[in-house]
Amino acid sequence: MDMNDLRALSTVLMFVTFLGIIAWTVIGGRDRFRDAANLPFLDDDETSKPEETRQEKAS
C-alpha cells in the first residue's frame, strides 16, 4: 500500500462521513428541531401591537 492508496482511502472515508452527517441532520433532526425553529414566531402577536394596548392587556 503506497501513499496514493492511503489518500484514496482517506478521501472515501471523509466522503462517507460527510454523507452520514448530512443524512443524520436531514432525517433525524427534522422533527426534533421543529419546535425550536418556530420559537421566534410564537410572540409575534404581542410584539406587533402598540405599547398602550399591551399595557391595557396586562392590567
JOTA-V553685 format. One line per field, one symbol per residue. ss: DSSP state (~ for helix, > for strand, _ for the rest). A space follows every 10 residues. Layout:
ss->???
This chain:
ss->__~~~~~~~~ ~~~~~~~~~~ ~~~~~~~~~~ ~~_~~~~_~~ ~__~~~~~__ ~~~~~~~~_
